[in-house]
């Protein structure tokens, strides 16, 4: 399968950006990497309470198939991390490089 990259923009609940980033960095990123994803960058827009990141997958399965494996994994379930507790809105877009 060709490499797929998603640009993900999350609007975080007021006052929870730092906690979200810490949990994302310490729990979500290691599992994503273990499952073959790459994280191509991450940014915080404090003025808008937004967290923006790029995630890619370049493997034998589709991004959607690998993403489903992530969500179904015992490690993900053990996180006890419900995105809705932190995030008001998510916008995931598949993007292509132009440079």
Secondary structure by P-SEA (a helix, b strand, c coil): ccbbbbbbbbbcccccaaaaaaaaaccaaaaaaaaccccccccccccccbbbbbbbbbccccaaaaaaaaaaccccccccccccccccbbbbbbbbbcc
